[in-house]
Amino acid sequence: MVTMDGTDGTPPPVSLGGRRLIVVSNRLPVAIKEKDGEYEFTMSSGGLVAALAGLRGSVDMVWLGTTGMPPDGVDVEKVTKKLRQECNCVPVWLSKKIAHEHYNLFSNEVLWPLFHYKENIEFKNKSVFDSYTVANRIFCQTVMDVYRPGDLIWVHDYHLMLLPRMIKEEAARQGITECPVAFFLHVPFPSSEVYRILPQRNEILDGVLWCDLIGFHTFDYARHFVHSCTRVLGLETTASDVIFRGRSVTVGVFPVGMDFKKFADTVHTERVSTKYEELKKRFAGQKVIIGVDRLDYIKGIPQKLLALEQLFKNRPELVGKVSLIQIAVPSREVVEEYQKLRREVEILVGRINTMYGDIGITPVHYLYKSVPFEDLLAMYSVSDICLITSLRDGMNLVAQEFVACQEKNNGVLILSEFAGSARCLAHALRVNPWNVGQVADTISDAIDMSAEERHTRRKQLFEYVKTHAAAHWGNSFVTEFQRVVESTKDLPEPQAVDVLLSEFKAAQPKRMLIFAVDGVLSAFKVVASTSVIEDAVFEALLALDGDPSTDVIILSGRKKADLERIFERLEHTTLAAEHGFFVKNGRAAQWTELLGLGADSMGWYDEVLEVLEHYRDRTPGSSLEGRAEGKESTVTWNFRAADSEFGAMQAQELHLHLANHTNHNFIMDLSKVRKSIECRPKGLTVERVISEIMRQKGNRDYGFTCYFQNEPPESELKTASGKDIYTCAITEGLKAPYCSTFCLPAQADMAGLLRKLVGLPAPAAGLPAPGDRDGSAQAG
């Protein structure tokens, strides 16, 4: 089919190399009618269907979603089978209660208004979020019933933000090593200051971050999401990715387009042309402004009417020469807030028409209804101005639809800066809908705009709309999804912990296990007293401590007194405090200096301490831990309790200052995981510490040596004799640790691993954590 400008706008086909694409949305794009026990299906023609049209010829696609019908009273088996055969769709069946609480009470009364910056949101009780979770779980079960290895799964919108995590976890339980999942949000993502008021803020972010690719309409929305990951979850981020559970999650911008082909095929039909001529006669001699919106508080219809009223006040000569056609499509009519909005709009329409109307003059033609598609195209075509005053809008495709129909009129597009389309349609006139005077002045400018400028603006807008239509959006997203999946396929990965378990058990005659404390044996916490070693972990440590074939080392940045208090029940375990400067070989032993570095190695201390104190005073929430706090050989500046972004910025500045303006007779570590900068004597390295401990133990023949640490090493570790020291890194919040031998996704997985090492049963959920074994978030 040829477009209106005579060129074929269809994007080139996408090849997924035999992979299937599983599309998951809240609703299937199918209307179902039941008659005499038989069911008829009609595929919808807009939205995602149009966006994915470019893929249908080249990609095997399966679509999952609800039917909008409760399973009660429906022949579920018959509908399911027929949908799969005729439409390649798989229905997800939710009970009436779960569907209502999932869709209406949480998705549309909590997430929708929050994502659109609505104030005074009523956060529902826990049972409503539980229903949202249950609905996502049912979706997950249906996805996994359909999934085949190699499939790509594409999840859509705010109704299903827990689903990516559920799919990944279920795939892992089934032993599926590769299960690519992408997510696209079709509405705005709010700033972190708005998002953080959501009670379930952590769960929603965590659910989405298990994806391989996350897409948004605009850079603003992507930036807000990344920013929330930093401020809410404390994750390391860049403009285009988030580091989550040892993986780099790609965040991309994919502005959706309208169904250009459908408009191009229809706008020149006889019915549209006839309606166009009727409207042309009806509005002869007038400038016509078109507004097409759902009657929703985010669309800014009252602001639009107030701006028109202001225009007539400013330029009374335009009365009778300017008309607004405002189509208000009914939306959520039973909701009181929407009923109130309807009354407000109708009062404004009546006021304007009463004040500025006359016989034969109707300033506002208000249509509270949906209009036939052909009539809508005729209205677009006859209009001189399209006025969009959205207060918040994910994209707003009305702007693009208007442009696509403006071949004859060269109409002017006035577009709210708060609509996603404003980021793409650079040649529109942008307005702040809250500034009624500015909107009125912009309408005036559009009315007076020269024919040459109108033509230039329309030509540029039309070119963008034509080349970035819905099919282009679907193709570009899936292409990027495939690229992300393929780019991670050949990257080296640490071995599975199952290999660690088998090598540990097979090692002869001795084994050595070295553990950091924070982020390994206990979780990182902002407040030191709230970080504890769980009973499930400590029980496993006691078993290892009593195993004569295993030497256990606790290697930590903590001071001596902390380690003695936390591990007082371990009889044989070696404690290495302040990163191994001091060592205690068993409960009955005394503390000694392990490497004999002595006071001569501390000449740098006073100069560095002065710098750290300066940054502590300049960074609210940061703290110091040095000699005054009981440490003798190291000093640490912590910014875990500081503002995440300001703390990270200060850390980079401090790191550069120490590197460039102090003597270098010390080791300096900037840890984004521990959120600290730690300085210690030169020569106090992990390899030297472990090698010296081995020497003091008689250089036993260790068949297996593994260091469990809270961030991956920059290079492989070896003992003084050249033997490999295996590493097991906790990848939570880190990039994939390619230098680690093994890895665990999260500190919470340590209990299960340690208990497997010693043959204890898996930890029970909710084990209490003893308060006397507190852990600090300030040292590793």
N, C-alpha and C positions, 0 to 999 in steps of 0.2 A: 504494500500500500504506500502511496506517495503522500508525504506530508503537505501541509498547506503552502510551504515554500518550495515544493517540488523536489525535495530530497528525502531519501529514506532514512528515518531516524532510528531504525531498529539497531540495537547494539549487537556486536558479534556474539556468536554462541559461546557458552562457557563449557569446558570439558572438565569433569571431575575424575577422569580416569577410571570410570566404572563404579565410583562411589555413589551411594544413594544420599539424598538430602532429606532429612527428617525435619519438617517445619512444625513447630509447636507454638500454638497461640491459644488464647483463652476460648475463642469461638472458632468453629469450623466455618469456612466461607461457603456454607451450604444452607439454603432454606428448605425445610422439610415440611411437607404437607401429607396428612393422613386422610385417606378416604376409603371407607369400607374395608379396613384392615390392610390396605396397600399404602405404600409410601412413595411419594414423588420427591425428587431432589432437584433443586435449581441452584446452580453455582452463581454466587454473586460476581459482580463485574468490577468492583472498585477495590481500593485499599491494597492489601497485600497480594491479592490475586493479580492485579495489574502489575504490581512491582515485581512479582516473580514470573510474569508471563514470558520474559525472555529466557528463562531457564527451562521451561517445560519441554521444549523440543529437543534439548540436548542432555537433560539431567533426569534421572529417575527420582521422582519426588513423592514422598508420603507426607500427608498433612494430619496432624493430631490436634484435637480441640473438643470442647463441649458442643452439644447440639442446641443448647438452650431449652432442652426438654428434660424433666426429671425421669429417672428410670421407671418409676411407678406408672403403670398404665401404658407402657410402651413395650413393644416386642423387641427387647434389647438385642437378642441374638439375630433377629431378622434385619433390623436396621443396621447393625454393625456389619453384617455380611454384605448387605447391598451397598452400603457406603464404600466399603473397601473395593468391591467389584466395579462399581460405576464411576466413582469419583476419586479413587485412590486415597480415601480419607479414613481415619481411624477415630471413632468417637471416644471421648473420655466421659464416663458416667459419674456424676456427683449427685448425692441426695439433695433434696430440696433445701434442707437446713444448711448443709455445708456450702452449697452453691450460693445461697443468699448471704451468708456471713462472709464467705470468701470474696464474692464479687461486689456486693452492695456495701456491706458494713466495713470491711477493711480496705479493699482495693479502691473503692470509689468514695468512701467517706473519711479515709485516713490518708492513703498514699496519694490519690489524685489531688486533693486540695493542698496537701503539703508540698507536692512537687510543683504546684502552680502558685506557691507563695501565699496561700490563703491563711488568714489569721483566725484565731479562735476555733481551732480544730478540736472536736471532741474525741479524745483518744479512747478507744473502746476497751472493755475489760479483756482480760487475758483469754477468755474463751473464744473471742472473735479472732484473735491472732492464731489461736490453736486451730480454728477452722481453716484459716488461710494456709497454715502448715499442712493440715490433713489433705486439703485440695491439691497442693503441690506434690504431696506424697503419692496421691492417686495418679496424678499426671506422670510421675516418675515410673510407677509400676507399668503404666500403659506404654510409655516410651521403651522401657527395657523389654517388654513383650515383643515389640516390633524390631528393636535394634538388632543389626547384624554387624559383625566386625568390619570396619572400614567405613561405616556410615558417618556422615557429618550431621550433627544435631544443631539446629538453629532455633533458639528459644526467643519469644517475643513478648516484650512489654512488662509493665509493673505488676500484672496479676501473677507472674510466675518467677519472682526474683529469688525464691529459695530453690528452685528446680535445678539449676546447674550443679550446685553442691550435691544434691540428692542423687542426681544421675551419676556423677563421678564416684561417689561413695558406693553406690550399688554396683557399678561396673567393677570397682576394685574387689568388692565382696564376691563377685562372680568370676574373678580371675581375669578380667578383660584389661589388658595393659594399655590399650589405646582406645580412647572414647572421646573424640574431639567435640567440644561444645562451644557454641558462640551465643551471644545475647545481644539483642538490640532494644533500646528504650525509645519508644515513639513519642514520649512526652518530655518536657524539660527535666533536667536534674537540677535541684536548687543549690544555692550556695551552702557551704558547710555550716554557716551560722544558722540557717533555717533547718537544714537536714538533721542537725544534731539534736533537735528537740524530740525527734521520733523515739519513743521508748524502745522500739525494736531496731534501732539504728545499726547495731553491730551485726545482728542476725541477717538483715537485708544485704548489707555490704558483703558479709562473709559468703552468703549464698551465691552472689553474682561472681565473686572473685575466683571461683573455681573454674571459670571459663578460660578458653584459650584466646578468645577475641571478644571485646565488648565494644559495641558501637553506639554512637549518638548522632543526632542531627547536626549539631554545631560544635565548634571548638569551645564555646562557653560552657555547654552542658558537660563536655568531656573534662574540661578543667575543673568544674565544680565537683565532679565525681572523684577525680584524682585527689583534689584538695581534701575532700571528706575522708578518703582513705588515709591520708596523712594525719589529719586532725582527730579523727574518731578512732582509727585503729592504730595509728602511729607507724604506718608502713612507709618504707622507702619508695619514692615515686619519681618519675620524670614526666614530661609533658605527654609522653606516648606509652608509658607502661607503669605497672604497679608490681612491686616485688612481693609475692605472696606465697608462702609455704614452699620456698625454694625455687619458685618459677617466676618467669617474667610474663605477666599477663598484658597482652597488647590492648591498648585503648585507641580507638580510631574514630574519625569523623566521616559520616556518610549521609549527606543531606538527601532526603528522599524527594522524588519528583512526582508530578501528576501523570495520569494516563494520557500521554500526548496523542498516541495513535487513535484512541477512542474519540477524542475531541476533533482530531483532524478528519476522521472518517465521517463525523456527524455534522460538523458546522456548516457544510455546504449542501446538506440535504434539503429537499423541497419544504419540508415542514418547518425547519429552522428559518429558511429564507422567507417563508410566508409570515411567520411570527415576527421576524425582524422588520419587515415592511410595515406591519401593523403598528409596531412600537415606534417606528420612525415617524409615522404620521401622527401618532398620539402625542409624541413629545417634540413635535416640530418647533424649531426656534428656541429650544431649551437645552441647557447643559444637564446631562443625566449622570447622577452619581449612583453607583450600585454598591450595596452592602449585602453580603451573604454570610450568615453566621448561625450556628446553633444558639438557641437562647440559653446561654450559659454565662455565669458571672465572669469567666475569664475572657470573654469575647469583647467586652468594653462597648456594648451597644449604647448604654446611657451616655458615655463619654462622646460617642459619635453624634448623638442627637444634640447634646449640649453644644458641640462645636458648630453644627449646622445653624443652631439658633444664634450663636455668637456671630456667625458669618452674616446672617440677615441683619443683625444689629449694626455691624460694622459697615455693611454695604447694602442698604435698603433697596438700591436700584436692581439688585439681583432677585428680589422677590418676584415670583412668576416666571423667572428665566432659569431657575435652577430647581431641579427635583431630585429627591432621594428615593430610590427604590430599595427598601430594606426588607430582605427575606429573613425571617427569624424561624428557623426550623425548630419545632417543639422538642424539648429535651427534659426528661425526668419530671414529668408534669405532676406527679404525686408528691414530690418533695416540696416542703413548705418554702424553703429558701428560693427555689426556682419559681414558685408561684408569686412570691414577693417581687422577684426580678421582673416577671411578666407584667405585674401591675405597674411597677415603676416605669418600664418602657412605654406602656400604653398611655400612661399619664403624660409623659413627655411628648409622645406623638400627638396626642390630643391638644396639648398646649401649643405646640408649634403650628399645627394646622389651624387652630382657632385664631392665633395671633397674626399669622402671616398668610392664611388662606383666604380665598374669596370664591365667587362664582367662577368656575372654570380653572381655579388655581388650587392645587393640592401639593404643598411643599414636600410632604412625606407620604409615600405609598407603602403602607406597612402590610406585609403578608406573613401572617403567623401560620405557616404551613410549609410543607415541602412542595416544590414545584416540579413538573415533568422535566426530564433532562433536556429535551429539545427547547422548551421554553426558557430554561436557564441559560442555554447557549445564546439564544436570541437576545436575552437581557444583557448578557456580557457584551455581545457584539455591538449593541446600540448605545452602550454607556460611554461617556467621555472620561469618567473618573471612577476608579475603584477605591473605596475608602475602607481600610482595615485598621481598627483601633484596639486590637487585642491587648489585654493587660498582661497576659502570659499565654504563650502558644508554642507547642512543640515545633511545629513547622508552619502550618496554615497554607494549604494548597490552593485556596481561593485565589490568592495572588497570582499563582502560576496559571490557573484556569482562565482568569481574566486576560492575561497577556496572550495566551494561546488563541483567544477569540478576537483579538484586536487587529486583524489584518486590514479592515476597512477604516477604522476610526482613529488609529494611533492614539488610543486612550492613555491617560496618565494614571500610574499606580501610586497611591499614597499608603504607606505601609508602616505600621507600628514597629518601633525599634525593639519591642519585646516579643515579636514573632520570630520564630526561627528562620523564616524565609528572608528576613531583613539581612541576614548574614550572606545570603547568596545573590539576592537581586539588588545589585549595587546601584542600578540606575533608577530605582524607585525613589520617591520623595519620602524620607523617613521622618516620623513624628513621635513625640512622647504623648501618648493618649491622655495622660494626666494633666498635660498643659493644654487646656481647652483653647486658649487664645492662639497658641502656636498652630494647633490643628486647623483652626478657622483661617488663619493667615495662609497656611499651606494649601488649603482648598482654593482660596482666592488666587494664589500663584498658579495653581494648576489650570484654573479657568482662563487666566490671561496668558498662559504659556504659548509661545509661537509655534506654528505648525512645524517648523524645522526642528526645534528642540523636541517636540512631541515625537516626531518621526525617529530622531536619533535615539531617544530613550527607549522607544518601543522596539526598535531593531535590535539593540543590545540585549534587552530583556528576553525577546523572543528567541534569540540565538541560544541563550543559556537554557531556557525552558525546553527547547527542542532537543538539545544535546544531553540534558540531564533529566530525562524523563524517568518514570517509575522503573522501567525495565533496566535502565542504566544503573539505578541504585541497587537493584537486586543482584545484577551481574557483578558490580564492583565489590559488593560486600562478600559474596560467595568466593570471588577470586582471591580477595585478601584473606579470607578464612582458610582457603586451601593453602595459600602461601605460608601462613603462620604455622599450620599443621606440618607442612613439608619441611619448613626451616628448622623445626625442632626434632625431626626424626633421627637425624644422623649425629646429633650431639652426644658426646660421651656422657654416660650417667653412672652415678655410684651404684654399686651392687646392692641388691635387695638385702634387707636385714636377715632374711632366711639364710643367706650365705654366711653372714656373721655368726649366726647361731650354730650352723654346722661346723664352721672352722673352729669356733670356740670349744665345742664339745670334743672335736677330734684332736685338738692340740695336745702335744706331749713334750716334756713331762710337766712343764709349768706354763701358767698363763699370767699375763699382767693386764689389768684394766685400770685406766686412769680416767677420773671423772672431774670435770669442772662442776661447780655448784649451781650458780645462777644460770637459768636458761637450760640446765641439763637435769640436775637432781631436783631443783625447785624452779617454779615459774618466775619470770621477771615481774616485779611489782614496783610501783612508784614509791610506795611507803615500805621501808625495810621490814618493819614488824609484821607486815601482812603476807610476806613471802615465806612459805613453809615447805618442808619436805613431807610429802604425803606418807601415810602409814604403808600404803602398798609399795612405795619405793623403798622405804626404810627397812621393811621386812625382807626385801630382796637383798639389800646391802648387808644385813645381819647374816644372811645365809652365805653370801660371798665371803664375808669376813671370817666365817668359820670353816671355809673350804681350804685345806692345806695345799691344794694344787693351784690356787689362785692368789696372786698378790694384788691387793687393791690400794690405789693411790688416790687421794683427794687433792687435786692441784687447783688452787684457787687464789684469787687476788685478795681474799679476806685476811683479816689480821688473825694472829694466833688464838686469842681468846675466843673469837667467834667459832673457829673450827673446833676447838676443844669442847665448847658448850654444845654445839650441834651434833657432834659425832662421839660424844662421851661413851656411848654404849658399844662402840666398835673397839674390840680389843686388839686386833692385829693390824688394822688398816694404817697405812702411812699417811700422815697429814702434811701437806706442803703448803704453808701459808705465804702470802705476799708473792705469789707466782713462783714459789720454790726457794725464795731467799732463806726461809727457815723451814726446817723439816723435823718431824717427830715420828720415829719408826715404831709405832704401837703406843697403846695407852700408857704403859708403864715407863716409856722412855722420856728423855728430856729433849727440849727444843735445841737444835744446833743450826749453825749457819752451813747450808749445804755446799755452796761453792767456795766458801772462804773469801768472798769479795771484800768484806770488812768496810771500815769507815772510809777508806781511801776511795771507794767507789761512789761516794755520796757527795762529791764536791759540787755537783750541779744543783743540789737540792734547794738551797736558799734562793738562788736566782729564779729558778722555775716556780717555786712556791709564790713568789711575789707576783709573777705574771698570772698565775692561776687565781690568786686572790682578787686581782683586778677584774678578771672575767667573771668570777663568782659575784662580785658586787654589781657588775653591769648586766647580769643575766638573772632576772627574777626567777626563783624556783630552782636554780642550780645550787650545788653544794660541793664542799671539799672534804676529802678524807685523807689525812696525812698524819704527821707525828702527833698533832694535838688530839687526834681521834684514836690514837693507839697504834698506828702503823709506824714502822721503823725504817723501811727501805723504799717504800713506794708512796706516791701521792696521786690522787685521782680527782679530777673535776668531773662531776656528774651533771647531766642536763636532762635526765629522765623526767623530772617533775616540772621542767620549764615548758613554755610554749614550744610545741614540736618544731615549727618552722623557724622561729627565732633562735631556739636552742641549736638547731642544726647549722644555721647561718653563723652563729657565734663560734661553734665548734670548728668550722672551716677556717674562720679568721684566726682563732687561737692556735690551731694546728700550724698555719703558715707563720704566725708570729714566733712560735717556739722553734720552728725549723730554721728561720732566717735570722733571729736576733738573740739566740742563746748558744752556749757551747753545746757540743753534740756528744758529750760523754754520758749519754743515757739513751734508753730505748723509749720511744714515744708511740703509743697505740691509740688511734682514733677508731672507736668502735661504734658503728651506727646501730648495732644490735643492743649492746649494753648502754648505749647513749652516754658515752664517757670518753674522756681523754686520760690515759693513764701513763705515768712516767715512772721508769724503774731503772736500776743500774744497768749499764752496758754489760753484755755477756749473760744476762739472766734470760735465757731463751728456753723454750719448751724442750728442744732437743737436748741441750746441755743438762737441764734439770732431770729429765727422764734417764739419760745415760748415767748420771752420777748416782741416782737412786738405784739403778740396776747394779752399778759397781759396788755400792755399799751392801747390796744383798748378795754379793758374791758372783756377780755376772752369771746368774743361773741361765740355763738353756731354756729360754722362753720360746715356746712354739707358737705363741699368739700374743701380740701386744697391741692394744687398741686404746686410743685416746678419744673420749667422748667430750666434745667441746660445743660451745654455744655459737660458734661461727666457723666457717671452713678455713683451713690454712691456705696461705698464698702459694705454697708449694708443698710437695710431698715431704714427710718427716722421716728421718732416719736416726738410728742410734749412733753413738761414737764408733761402734764397730761396723757400721754400714748396713745394719739390718733395718728393714722397713718397720715403721711404726704406723699401723693402720689407724685411720681416723674415722669417727662417726660423728657427723655434724648434724645439729638440729637446724633444719632449713627454714624454720618459721621466720618470715621477714627477710630472707636472704635470697640472693641469686643462687641458681643451681650450683652446688659445690663440686665442681669438676675435679678439684684436687683431693676430695675426700674419697675414701675407699667405700664407705657406707654412709647412709643418711637416714634420718627420721624426719617426717614432715613437721612434727610439732613436739614440744616438750611433754605434752600430755601423753604421748606414746611411749615415754620412757618406762613407766611402770610396767606396762605389758611386756616390753622387751626384756627388762631385768628379771622379771618373774619367769619368763621362758628360759633365760640363761640358767636359772637355779632350779627349774622344774616346779615352780609354784603355780597354782591356778591363776587365771586372769583376774585382774582386780575387779571387785564389785563396784558398781556405780555409786557415787556419793560417799566414798570413804571419808571419815572426818580427818582433818589435818591437825596434828597436835600443836598447840600453841607454843610449846617450849622449844620446838626446833624451828625457830624463825630464821628466815633467810633474807639477805640484803639484796636489793636490786643494784647495788653500787659497785659490785666487783664481780669478776668472772670466775 
